[in-house]
Amino acid sequence: MNLPGRVNLLTRYAYLATLRGTESDVLNPGSGEESMRMRLQRILARAGLTSRREGEAWIQDGRVSVNGKVVTALGTQADPTVDRIAVDGKMINRLEPNVYFLLNKPTGYVSTCEDDLGRRTVLDLLRPIKYRLFPVGRLDWNTEGVLLLTNDGELAQRLLHPRFHIRRIYLAKVDGLPTSDTLAMMTRQGEASHPRGRRPSVRIHKVGERHAWLEIHLWEGQHHQVRRMCEAVGHPVKRLRRVQFAGLETMGMPPGYYRALAPAEVQALKRLARLDSSPKGA
Ligand code: URA
């Protein structure tokens, strides 16, 4: 999809701002006193070459060398600003900064990187971005709304893990008018399917003549969860929109548009995922 020029320009500025923040973290490590040592698989992922897991396989297969020596031990660390790291004999000369984008996903796209059936994926909407992005979690083909995309695997993993209780808010247009008893039943059923998690909540957002919009808060993602919850009480979903994920919203962004997260938004995500290293109260 071609974005109209104005928004495209805004997106580009926001994007460059994000890169400035993250790239300087990666490429200019302070005074030169700080070490950039990290595990080799992380370096491979940050260079945009592969995922950490696949990087581990590359290391074990003897494809990675540090300063001319093949390394096969998985815990090995190196400093990409000092050490010569190569894959299959080819030097890695650059790390990818972590980048974070918020997309207002339209219906008609799958939220995976590739689709076996050849359908359009959300990555088609972010073609101008030359980083190896992946979506954080999934929205169904016919679900719209907030979707985070990044190349930061560690943050993504934590935001999706039930342990971190990340809130997702959905608006679901359902057939018929659910009673308060039905809403209570949906909450109880949701609770039963998350015995160790936080209680989901359901309330009426607005009503029409033969349908209602429900506001549903969930704290972990399960496949087709909202559709299943509504179907189970006899109110099938006609339209589904995620309006919030981890505090992020797409207000003012038409479907199909995306923007880079501001540094403060990235910090807020890291705080939620307990990856924030800044001192308490700072
Ligand atoms: N629940 C669903 O049923 N579908 C989605 O896309 C997201 C949550």
Boltz pocket constraint, residues with backbone or C-beta under 6 A from the ligand:
constraints:
  - pocket:
      binder: B
      contacts: [[A, 138], [A, 139], [A, 140], [A, 141], [A, 143], [A, 222], [A, 223], [A, 224], [A, 225], [A, 226], [A, 227], [A, 228], [A, 240]]
      max_distance: 6.0
